[in-house]
Amino acid sequence: MISNLYTDKELGLTYTKDYSIFRVWAPSQEEIFLCLYENFDEQDRKTYHMTKDEDGCFELKLDGDYEGKFYTYLVKDQEVADPYSFASSANSKRTAIIDLAKTNPEGYLDHKIPNNDKDKAIIVETHLADITIDPSSGADHRGLFLGAAQKGTNYNGLTTGMDHFAEIGVTHVHLLPITDYLTVDENKPLAKYPDNYNWGYDQELYNNIEGSFSTNPNDPYSRIREFKTLIKNYHENGLSVVLDVVYNHTFRTADSIFQVLEPYYYYRTNGQTEFSNGSGCGNEVASERPMVRKFIIDSLVYLAKEYKLDGFRFDLMALTDIDTIMMAIEELRKINPNILIYGEPWMALPSPLPYDKQINIGMQKNKNFAIFNPHIRDNLKGDTDGSERGYLQGEYYLKGAIQEGIAGYANIYGNETAYAHPLESINYFNAHDNLIFNDKLIKSGVPADKLKDITYMGHAILLTSQGLPFLVAGNSFMRTKKMNHNSYNAPADINGIDWTLKEKNQDLFEAVKDLIKLRKDLGIFNMKTNDEVLEKLSFIDGLQDYLIGYIIKSDNGNYAIFHNVSDFKEEVDKSLFTDQEEIQHIFSNGFVDSKVTDIKLDEYSINVYKF
């Protein structure tokens, strides 16, 4: 029977030098013991009987200073770490008692946080280790927090790592999960054990930082301090940090911490005891239950405050009920009104969560968060892993669908739209899942001499569309994963960013950097309502299907933008969009600044005119 008890007490560890308080909620348990260890590998322990309150919360207060010790909860014959743990020994075995104030690097508490407007976000996604694990990164601590946080890394004088992100001009760096997960041995650094890799969607301790990115996984202070160093350095380089969170499922099920403490409460079931599997990973977290909801919101608030995070991306967001998400957003925006929230509006398999509580496409309307938009993704490039082609590879009948994406799905054709406004749409052509863009283009038959052109045009369309552009680290210089479409546990030589490609394709990188600058400088691609789009953006009729032209009106003038996604040179009659004699050509595969009389478009090009 599912417990209806609830506690609003602060759960987990409360540490002071004079005492420590331990609280865990487990109403169906008759007794729980706290096991105290002197260090992370000590076998001898002291056990303490915890007192159970009427709200189902077990509590113990120990007088004295217990900093540096470790504890677990003993439930019947099973020892588990504290689910509210914010520090642990390597591989999540024991919860560490630490003084969080000692985890702050010098200057962390009052460092300057960049004011990157969430409504103007330009996002790049990366796994933490991917940034520096390849020797070409030039980092001292390859694959670790300190490597990704290092200033001045380069390959043959070209920036890598953090400096690269700052150089290309993105505003937000989205990190795949860096909270504690299970399938990587934290004592085997990736630089020495290249197969010891995982994306991190196999969560264990949600408030704890993953130790495999630390220089010393058995020092519970190390991972926290080093991640905070990364946050501080990124902020000081003008970069906001988004954390990928995985509240939809846990890696373990029957033997998970949650199931041991309170059986069948934290997971949805089909019937009484059969775990439902909307995640495709063996379980799904029952976010709609009060104490699960409390855990998720408490966790998000803790991470946002302690690590000064600028945003969260929710994995399989459809499995976390809309009420929990809305309550979480309310609390997060109290901390930081500018915090960026987005997620995946789907699940892997059917769920018993009622449909009207699932965050599928459309559920986000007018709720102040964004969702990944699979329509612009698939229309641009075709399917995610196969040989199907999209508009970029020559399926020009998709022009209308691409124009819908450019307009932020603002109902330009009079059809009902699933988006209340463009800022609800995360526009992308690939993420960590599936084939990376370069490999997808190859699989769909794009010849080698056209890969760079089509990659450029993909970026051009994304970066001049309404909505929020989302890129993958290395796309700007044709990163490859050697045709691996699901590299979640592939070795470092598959997943690591090969920075030599930046040198090889430096012209493409510079061109993408110019596109990002164009987006920022013009300030016309972040419209906030569909009505504004319908009033200010219009498409130019009479063009070939491989040409897309549109006008955006602004207080600073009118702009005509043309995309030529073909290997034909074209000339456009300017009377199609203006009767004015004077037109200024301000952009064409890089910045220009000239007055023109003829509109001539090179193959595979974007041209921007002001009139």
C-alpha positions in Angstrom: 0.0 0.0 0.0 1.4 3.4 -1.0 2.0 5.6 2.1 0.1 8.9 2.2 2.4 10.3 4.9 4.3 13.5 4.2 7.0 15.5 5.9 8.2 19.0 5.1 11.3 18.5 7.2 14.8 19.1 5.7 15.9 15.6 4.7 19.5 14.3 4.5 22.4 15.6 6.5 22.5 18.9 8.5 26.1 19.4 9.5 27.6 21.8 12.0 30.8 21.6 14.1 28.7 21.1 17.2 26.3 18.4 15.9 25.0 16.6 12.9 21.4 15.7 12.2 20.4 12.8 9.9 16.9 12.5 8.5 15.5 10.0 6.0 11.8 9.4 5.0 10.8 5.7 5.1 7.3 5.3 6.6 6.9 1.6 5.9 10.1 0.7 7.7 9.9 -0.3 11.4 13.4 0.6 12.2 16.5 2.1 10.5 20.0 2.3 11.9 22.7 4.8 11.0 26.1 3.2 10.4 29.1 5.5 11.0 32.5 4.9 9.5 35.8 6.7 10.3 36.8 6.8 6.6 35.6 5.7 3.2 37.2 2.2 3.3 37.0 1.4 7.0 35.1 -1.9 7.7 34.4 -1.3 11.4 31.4 0.8 12.1 29.3 2.2 14.9 25.5 1.8 14.6 22.9 4.2 16.0 19.2 3.5 16.3 17.2 6.3 14.5 13.9 7.6 16.0 10.8 7.4 13.8 8.3 10.3 13.8 4.6 10.1 13.0 5.3 11.6 9.5 7.4 8.6 8.5 10.7 10.4 9.0 13.6 8.7 10.8 15.9 11.1 12.6 19.2 11.0 14.6 21.2 13.8 16.2 24.8 13.2 17.1 26.6 15.8 19.2 30.1 16.7 18.3 32.1 17.4 15.1 31.8 14.5 12.6 33.4 16.1 9.6 35.4 13.7 7.5 33.4 10.6 8.6 31.1 8.6 6.4 27.7 7.0 6.9 25.1 4.7 5.5 21.5 3.7 6.4 21.0 0.1 7.5 17.5 -1.1 6.4 16.9 -4.7 7.5 20.0 -6.3 6.0 20.8 -3.7 3.4 23.1 -0.7 3.6 22.4 2.3 1.4 23.8 5.7 1.0 21.6 8.7 1.8 19.4 9.6 -1.2 19.8 13.3 -0.2 23.6 12.9 -0.2 25.6 15.9 -1.5 29.0 14.2 -1.0 30.2 10.6 -1.0 33.1 8.2 -1.3 34.1 6.8 -4.7 31.4 4.9 -6.5 28.6 6.1 -4.3 29.2 3.6 -1.5 29.0 5.8 1.5 27.7 9.3 2.2 30.4 11.8 3.4 30.0 14.2 6.2 31.5 17.5 5.0 31.4 21.2 5.6 30.1 22.6 2.3 31.6 26.0 3.1 35.1 24.4 2.6 34.2 23.4 -1.0 34.2 26.9 -2.4 37.3 27.9 -4.5 38.7 31.3 -3.8 36.4 34.0 -5.1 33.5 31.6 -5.9 30.9 33.0 -3.6 31.0 36.5 -5.1 32.2 35.9 -8.6 30.5 37.7 -11.4 27.7 35.7 -13.2 27.1 36.7 -16.8 23.8 38.2 -17.7 23.1 36.0 -20.7 19.4 36.5 -21.4 17.6 33.1 -21.4 15.4 34.4 -24.2 18.5 35.0 -26.4 20.3 31.8 -25.5 22.6 30.1 -28.0 23.3 26.7 -26.6 26.1 24.2 -27.2 25.9 20.7 -25.8 28.8 18.6 -24.6 29.7 15.7 -22.4 32.2 17.0 -19.8 34.9 14.5 -20.7 34.5 15.0 -24.4 35.8 18.5 -24.1 39.4 17.6 -23.2 39.9 13.8 -23.3 41.5 13.8 -26.7 45.2 14.8 -26.4 44.7 17.5 -29.1 42.8 19.5 -26.4 46.1 20.5 -24.8 44.6 20.2 -21.3 46.6 19.2 -18.3 43.8 17.2 -16.7 42.2 15.5 -19.7 38.6 14.3 -19.2 38.2 16.0 -15.8 36.6 19.1 -14.4 39.9 20.9 -14.1 40.7 20.1 -17.7 37.4 21.5 -19.0 37.9 24.6 -16.7 41.4 25.3 -17.8 42.2 28.6 -19.5 44.5 28.9 -22.4 44.2 25.4 -23.9 44.9 25.2 -27.6 45.9 23.1 -30.6 48.5 24.7 -32.8 47.4 28.1 -31.5 43.7 27.5 -32.1 41.5 27.6 -29.0 40.1 24.4 -27.4 37.9 23.7 -24.5 36.4 26.6 -22.5 38.2 29.2 -24.6 36.8 27.7 -27.8 33.2 28.1 -26.4 33.9 31.7 -25.5 35.5 32.4 -28.9 32.7 30.9 -31.0 30.2 33.1 -29.2 27.7 30.7 -27.6 25.9 31.9 -24.5 25.1 28.7 -22.7 27.2 25.5 -22.4 24.9 22.5 -21.7 26.7 19.7 -19.8 25.4 16.1 -20.0 24.8 14.7 -16.5 27.6 15.5 -14.0 25.6 14.4 -11.0 26.5 11.0 -9.6 26.0 8.0 -11.9 26.9 4.3 -11.6 28.2 2.7 -14.7 31.7 4.3 -14.6 34.3 3.3 -12.1 35.3 6.5 -10.5 38.7 5.1 -9.5 39.7 4.6 -13.2 40.3 7.9 -14.9 39.2 8.0 -18.5 42.7 9.2 -19.7 44.1 5.9 -18.6 41.1 3.7 -19.1 39.5 4.9 -22.3 36.6 2.4 -22.2 35.5 3.7 -18.8 32.9 6.1 -20.3 29.2 6.8 -20.1 27.0 9.7 -20.9 25.6 9.6 -17.3 21.9 8.9 -17.7 22.3 6.1 -15.1 21.8 8.2 -12.0 22.4 7.2 -8.4 22.9 10.2 -6.0 21.1 13.2 -7.6 22.7 15.9 -5.4 26.2 14.5 -5.5 28.8 15.3 -8.2 30.2 12.5 -10.3 33.6 11.5 -9.0 35.1 10.2 -12.3 35.6 13.9 -13.3 37.6 14.6 -10.1 41.3 14.4 -9.6 40.7 12.5 -6.3 37.4 10.6 -6.3 37.9 9.4 -2.7 38.2 13.0 -1.4 34.6 14.1 -1.2 35.7 17.7 -1.2 37.6 17.4 -4.5 34.8 16.8 -6.9 32.7 19.6 -5.5 35.5 22.2 -5.4 36.6 21.3 -8.9 33.1 21.5 -10.4 32.7 24.9 -8.7 36.0 25.9 -10.3 34.6 25.1 -13.7 31.4 27.1 -13.0 33.4 30.1 -11.8 35.8 30.0 -14.8 33.0 29.6 -17.3 31.1 32.5 -15.8 34.1 34.7 -15.8 34.5 33.9 -19.5 30.9 35.0 -20.2 29.5 31.5 -20.4 26.4 30.3 -18.7 26.1 26.7 -17.6 23.1 24.4 -18.1 23.0 21.0 -16.3 21.3 18.0 -17.9 19.1 16.3 -15.2 17.6 12.8 -15.2 14.7 12.7 -12.8 12.6 10.4 -15.0 14.3 7.1 -14.0 17.2 5.6 -11.9 19.8 3.1 -13.1 18.9 0.6 -10.4 15.3 -0.5 -9.6 14.7 -3.4 -7.2 17.9 -2.7 -5.4 17.9 1.1 -5.7 18.3 3.3 -2.7 14.7 4.5 -3.1 13.2 1.0 -3.4 15.1 -0.2 -0.3 14.0 2.7 1.8 10.3 2.8 0.8 9.3 0.0 -1.5 7.1 0.8 -4.5 6.7 4.4 -3.5 9.3 6.1 -5.8 8.4 4.2 -8.9 5.3 3.8 -11.0 3.9 0.3 -11.3 1.5 -1.6 -13.5 -0.6 -3.2 -10.8 1.0 -3.5 -7.3 4.6 -4.7 -7.9 5.4 -4.7 -11.7 7.6 -1.7 -12.4 6.4 0.4 -15.4 9.0 1.3 -18.0 8.2 4.5 -19.8 11.9 5.3 -19.8 13.0 2.2 -21.5 15.6 1.7 -18.8 13.6 -0.5 -16.4 11.6 2.0 -14.3 10.1 5.4 -14.2 10.1 7.8 -11.2 6.7 8.5 -9.8 7.1 12.3 -9.7 3.4 12.9 -9.0 3.7 11.4 -5.5 4.2 14.1 -2.8 7.5 12.9 -1.4 9.0 12.2 -4.8 7.9 15.6 -6.0 9.5 17.1 -2.9 12.8 15.2 -3.6 12.9 16.5 -7.2 12.2 20.1 -6.3 14.6 20.0 -3.3 17.3 18.6 -5.5 16.9 21.2 -8.3 16.8 24.0 -5.7 19.9 22.7 -4.0 21.9 22.3 -7.3 20.8 25.8 -8.5 21.8 27.5 -5.3 25.0 25.6 -4.4 26.4 25.6 -8.0 25.0 28.8 -9.3 23.6 27.1 -12.3 22.1 29.0 -15.2 19.7 26.4 -16.5 18.4 22.8 -16.5 17.7 20.4 -19.4 15.2 17.6 -18.5 15.8 14.2 -19.9 12.6 12.4 -21.1 10.6 15.3 -19.7 7.3 13.7 -20.6 7.8 11.2 -17.7 7.9 14.0 -15.1 4.4 15.3 -14.5 3.6 18.8 -15.5 2.6 19.9 -12.0 6.0 19.0 -10.6 7.8 20.8 -13.4 5.7 23.9 -12.9 6.3 23.9 -9.1 10.0 23.4 -9.7 10.2 26.3 -12.2 8.4 28.5 -9.8 11.0 27.8 -7.1 13.9 28.0 -9.5 12.8 31.4 -10.9 12.7 32.7 -7.3 16.4 31.9 -7.1 17.2 33.2 -10.6 14.5 34.7 -12.8 16.8 34.3 -15.8 17.2 30.5 -15.4 16.8 28.6 -18.7 14.5 25.5 -18.6 14.0 23.1 -21.5 13.6 19.3 -22.0 12.6 16.4 -24.2 8.8 16.3 -24.9 8.7 12.5 -25.2 9.3 9.2 -23.5 10.7 5.9 -24.6 7.8 3.6 -24.0 4.1 3.9 -22.7 3.6 5.1 -19.2 0.7 4.9 -16.7 1.2 8.6 -16.0 -2.1 10.1 -17.2 -1.7 11.7 -20.7 -2.9 15.1 -19.5 0.1 15.1 -17.0 2.7 14.1 -19.6 4.9 16.8 -21.2 4.4 15.9 -24.8 4.7 18.4 -27.6 2.2 21.2 -26.9 2.0 20.7 -23.2 4.6 23.4 -22.8 2.4 26.1 -24.3 2.5 29.3 -22.2 4.3 27.6 -19.4 7.6 29.4 -19.6 9.9 26.6 -20.6 11.1 25.2 -24.0 11.1 21.8 -25.6 13.3 20.2 -28.3 11.6 20.5 -31.7 12.0 17.3 -33.7 10.2 18.8 -36.7 12.9 21.2 -37.7 15.5 18.6 -36.9 14.0 15.9 -39.2 13.0 18.3 -42.0 16.5 19.7 -42.2 18.4 16.4 -42.3 16.0 13.5 -42.6 15.7 10.7 -40.0 18.2 10.5 -37.2 20.1 7.4 -37.9 19.2 6.2 -41.4 19.9 7.3 -45.0 16.8 9.4 -45.4 17.5 12.9 -46.7 16.1 16.3 -45.7 15.9 19.7 -47.1 19.6 20.3 -46.7 20.5 17.2 -48.8 18.1 18.2 -51.7 14.6 17.3 -50.6 13.4 20.7 -51.6 9.7 19.8 -51.3 10.3 20.4 -47.6 10.7 24.1 -48.1 7.4 24.9 -46.5 8.2 22.9 -43.4 11.6 24.6 -43.1 9.9 28.0 -43.4 7.6 27.0 -40.5 10.7 26.3 -38.5 12.3 29.6 -39.5 9.2 31.4 -38.3 9.3 29.6 -34.9 6.2 27.6 -35.7 4.1 30.8 -35.4 1.2 29.5 -37.5 2.4 31.2 -40.8 0.2 28.9 -42.9 -2.9 29.2 -40.7 -2.5 25.7 -39.2 -2.8 25.1 -35.5 0.6 25.2 -33.9 1.9 23.4 -30.9 3.9 26.4 -29.8 2.5 29.5 -28.1 5.6 31.5 -29.0 8.9 30.8 -30.7 10.9 30.8 -27.5 9.3 27.5 -26.6 11.2 25.8 -29.5 14.7 24.5 -29.1 15.9 24.4 -32.7 18.5 21.8 -33.5 19.7 19.3 -36.1 21.3 16.9 -33.7 22.1 16.3 -30.0 24.2 13.7 -28.2 21.7 11.0 -29.2 21.8 9.4 -32.7 24.3 10.1 -35.5 26.3 13.3 -35.1 25.5 15.7 -38.0 28.6 15.0 -40.1 28.1 11.3 -39.9 24.4 11.6 -40.7 25.2 13.6 -43.8 27.7 11.0 -45.0 25.2 8.2 -44.4 22.6 10.0 -46.4 24.9 10.1 -49.4 26.3 13.6 -49.3 29.6 13.6 -51.2 32.8 14.6 -49.3 33.2 17.8 -51.3 29.7 19.0 -50.2 29.9 18.1 -46.5 31.3 21.5 -45.4 28.8 23.5 -47.5 25.8 21.6 -46.2 27.1 21.8 -42.6 27.4 25.5 -43.0 23.8 25.9 -44.4 22.4 23.8 -41.5 24.0 26.3 -39.1 22.9 29.2 -41.2 19.2 28.2 -41.0 19.3 27.4 -37.3 21.0 30.7 -36.4 18.6 32.8 -38.4 15.4 31.1 -37.2 13.1 32.3 -34.4 13.5 30.2 -31.3 16.5 29.0 -29.4 19.4 27.5 -31.4 21.0 24.4 -30.0 24.3 23.0 -31.3 26.6 20.1 -30.4 30.2 20.9 -29.6 32.4 20.2 -32.6 29.6 20.6 -35.2 31.3 23.8 -36.3 34.3 21.9 -37.5 32.7 18.7 -38.7 33.2 16.5 -35.6 32.7 12.8 -36.2 31.9 9.8 -34.0 33.0 7.3 -36.6 29.4 6.4 -37.5 28.5 5.4 -34.0 24.8 6.3 -33.6 24.5 5.5 -29.8 27.9 6.3 -28.2 26.6 6.4 -24.6 29.3 4.0 -23.5 31.7 4.1 -26.5 35.4 4.6 -25.8 37.1 8.0 -25.6 38.4 7.8 -29.1 34.8 7.8 -30.4 33.3 10.5 -28.1 36.3 12.8 -27.5 36.4 16.0 -29.5 39.2 15.8 -32.0 40.5 19.4 -32.0 42.7 18.8 -35.0 39.5 19.0 -37.0 39.2 22.6 -36.0 42.5 23.3 -37.8 41.5 21.2 -40.8 38.1 23.0 -41.1 39.0 26.4 -39.7 37.2 28.1 -42.5 34.0 26.5 -41.5 34.5 27.3 -37.8 35.1 31.0 -38.6 32.0 31.1 -40.8 29.8 29.6 -38.0 31.4 32.0 -35.6 30.3 34.8 -37.9 26.8 33.5 -38.0 26.6 33.5 -34.3 27.8 37.1 -34.3 25.3 38.0 -36.9 22.5 36.6 -34.8 23.6 38.6 -31.8 24.3 41.8 -33.6 21.0 42.0 -35.5 18.8 41.1 -32.5 15.9 40.1 -34.8 15.7 36.4 -34.2 14.3 36.3 -30.7 10.7 37.4 -31.1 8.6 36.6 -28.0 5.1 36.1 -29.4 3.5 34.5 -32.4 1.7 37.7 -33.2 5.0 39.5 -33.4 6.3 37.0 -35.9 3.2 37.3 -38.0 3.5 41.0 -38.0 7.2 41.3 -38.6 8.3 38.3 -40.6 7.2 37.4 -44.1 8.4 35.0 -46.7 9.3 36.0 -50.3 7.3 34.2 -52.9 8.4 33.4 -56.4 11.7 31.8 -55.5 13.1 28.4 -56.5 12.4 25.6 -54.0 16.1 25.5 -53.0 16.0 29.2 -52.2 14.4 30.5 -49.0 13.9 34.3 -48.6 12.2 36.2 -45.9 11.9 39.7 -44.6 12.1 40.8 -41.0 11.0 44.2 -40.0 12.7 45.9 -37.0 13.1 49.2 -35.4 16.5 49.3 -36.9 15.4 48.8 -40.4 14.2 46.0 -42.6 16.3 42.9 -43.4 16.0 40.5 -46.3 17.6 37.0 -45.6 18.3 34.5 -48.4 19.4 30.9 -48.0 20.6 29.1 -51.2 20.8 25.4 -50.3 22.0 24.3 -53.7 25.1 24.3 -55.9 23.5 26.8 -58.3 24.2 30.5 -58.5 21.1 32.5 -58.5 20.0 36.1 -59.1 16.9 37.5 -57.4 14.8 40.4 -58.6 14.9 42.9 -55.7 11.4 44.1 -56.6 10.1 40.8 -55.1 10.8 42.3 -51.7 11.3 46.0 -52.0 10.8 49.0 -54.3 13.6 50.9 -52.7 16.6 51.7 -54.8 19.2 51.6 -52.0 20.0 48.2 -50.5 22.9 47.5 -48.2 24.5 44.0 -48.4 25.6 43.3 -44.8 26.4 39.6 -44.8 27.4 36.8 -47.1 29.3 33.8 -45.7 31.0 36.4 -43.5 30.6 40.1 -43.0 30.4 42.5 -46.0 29.2 46.1 -46.0 28.3 47.4 -49.5 25.5 49.0 -51.4 24.2 46.9 -54.2 21.9 47.1 -57.2 21.8 43.4 -58.1 20.9 40.5 -55.7 23.3 37.7 -56.6 23.4 34.6 -54.5 26.3 32.2 -54.6 25.8 28.4 -54.2 25.4 27.2 -50.6 25.2 30.7 -49.2 23.3 32.9 -46.8 23.0 36.6 -47.8 21.5 39.4 -45.6 20.4 42.7 -47.0 19.3 45.8 -45.2 16.9 48.3 -46.8 
